[in-house]
């Protein structure tokens, strides 16, 4: 029950963020650079919360793993001298969740057969540990 309420609340939040076009990388005319950066920052935080929730609870994410803004967040971080130093952590978290999202997508492929293999590197590490 609680989990369903939480999912429904998150759906409303992401829908509102999409309606406000927070993830638009092109600033609207007359918008200050700091406001534009804050809108992108807010969208990236929504992306992180969505994918973190989806990963943690095994639910589908509301925002696509290939969202343009998330996909281009490295360039966004480098594009402005007004970005905050802490934004590098946000970008790293987005990249980590994108990697996890792609892994999750690959693991859900129909007909996937997992084969365990042991590499020379793994064997070497095990032998050195003995």
GIUR-V141905 format. One record per residue. RES is the residue in one small letter. PSI is psi in whole degrees, -180 to 180 (999 if undefined). NEAR is the number of other C-alpha atoms within 10 Angstrom. D_FIRST is the distance of its C-alpha to the first C-alpha in whole Angstrom. Layout:
RES;PSI;NEAR;D_FIRST / RES;PSI;NEAR;D_FIRST
This chain:
x;-53;6;0 / x;-42;7;4 / x;-39;9;5 / x;-39;9;5 / x;-41;10;6 / x;-43;11;9 / x;-43;18;10 / x;-41;11;11 / x;-41;12;13 / x;-40;17;14 / x;-42;16;15 / x;-41;11;17 / x;-45;14;19 / x;-37;19;20 / x;-42;14;21 / x;-43;12;23 / x;-38;16;25 / x;-40;14;26 / x;-35;10;27 / x;-6;12;29 / x;45;13;31 / x;-27;22;30 / x;8;22;31 / x;117;15;34 / x;-14;16;37 / x;117;8;40 / x;145;15;40 / x;152;10;40 / x;134;6;44 / x;-3;6;45 / x;133;9;41 / x;156;11;42 / x;-39;14;42 / x;-38;12;40 / x;-42;11;37 / x;-45;18;37 / x;-39;20;36 / x;-37;14;34 / x;-44;20;32 / x;-44;23;32 / x;-42;22;31 / x;-43;15;28 / x;-44;22;27 / x;-35;22;28 / x;-39;17;25 / x;-43;20;23 / x;-46;26;24 / x;-44;22;23 / x;-43;17;20 / x;-51;24;19 / x;-32;25;21 / x;-45;19;20 / x;-45;17;16 / x;-40;16;17 / x;-44;16;19 / x;-40;9;17 / x;2;10;14 / x;27;11;16 / x;161;13;15 / x;145;14;17 / x;150;18;19 / x;-34;16;19 / x;136;17;23 / x;142;14;25 / x;-27;19;27 / x;26;12;30 / x;134;13;30 / x;-45;12;33 / x;-43;19;32 / x;-40;24;31 / x;-30;15;33 / x;21;14;36 / x;-28;22;35 / x;-45;17;38 / x;-37;11;40 / x;-43;18;38 / x;-38;19;39 / x;-12;11;43 / x;-15;10;43 / x;140;12;43 / x;-9;8;45 / x;-4;11;43 / x;150;17;40 / x;153;10;39 / x;-33;10;40 / x;-15;8;36 / x;-25;15;35 / x;-33;15;36 / x;-39;10;33 / x;-44;18;31 / x;-42;23;33 / x;-40;13;33 / x;-41;17;29 / x;-46;24;29 / x;-40;18;31 / x;-44;12;30 / x;-33;21;26 / x;-42;21;28 / x;-45;13;30 / x;-39;16;27 / x;-42;21;26 / x;-38;13;29 / x;-44;11;29 / x;-40;14;25 / x;-42;11;27 / x;-39;11;30 / x;-21;13;28 / x;-1;10;26 / x;136;9;29 / x;141;7;30 / x;13;7;33 / x;130;9;33 / x;119;8;34 / x;126;7;34 / x;128;5;37 / x;131;6;38 / x;152;7;41 / x;125;7;43 / x;165;8;45 / x;-38;9;48 / x;-45;9;47 / x;-44;10;44 / x;-41;11;47 / x;-44;10;49 / x;-42;10;46 / x;-44;10;46 / x;-38;9;50 / x;-30;7;50 / x;-23;7;48 / x;999;5;50
